[in-house]
């Protein structure tokens, strides 16, 4: 353990350093505040004994400089003071000191105080380490809580958060926001025929194919639940959304994953419903209407024979006071 003694009175410093060495500690001496700060930077001591009254920079100022330099670290400081003035002691603690010893220093008091202060410093270090581990674990939890365990893509919870965020963003910029609801066709039959493990594998492949089909960084594919996926396409008009939806449909069909019991074709396919709005200001209550519009379109895609894309039709009506009707943009195809 390395102790830095910042003390201008050489006789006193010599005595204290002698005791420290006798305790088996490494003693470093600086004869004034400036030299002390320099040694603090170069030697990184474990503890500092700091005289208050020194020519030039006094002990209070040295302590303040040290505390300003330290970010996550905290080197314990014990002030040495010839004065038993209570105001000085208060200033010493306020400047960043941890304890004080009134001079002339006794060896027993010095030893006891060093042990006590060092013990506190070690407990503080241990707490800091625990805190940093907890923060890391919390970040990991946060990440995991937004990811679907099976497919590794964003989950339903993440969908809700992102849709609200993008709704607000598009509302501010009066940009179109598109939503795709996608469903694996006749997935129950797939599970019945090939088993749930193959069903899981199928969902993973579908999920990653959908993710690969999106191109913009803010596009987000999420697992909405079961074999249903939702894709949020910010700043995308109906024409753009239809193009993405069709690329997804074709991409899944192109995988040619066997689906012997499907009445659509002998491969896994998806149906897609598309809805698009320019979110009105203060119109967050319209979010369920957007989801419902995409869902209704998905339903019609299934009714129409599956493995196809349908656009939401008509006007998405938002109930509630002060709510505007949200128009569906016509596709630009
Ligand atoms: Mg002095």
Boltz pocket constraint, residues with backbone or C-beta under 6 A from the ligand:
constraints:
  - pocket:
      binder: B
      contacts: [[A, 7], [A, 8], [A, 9], [A, 51], [A, 52], [A, 53], [A, 54]]
      max_distance: 6.0
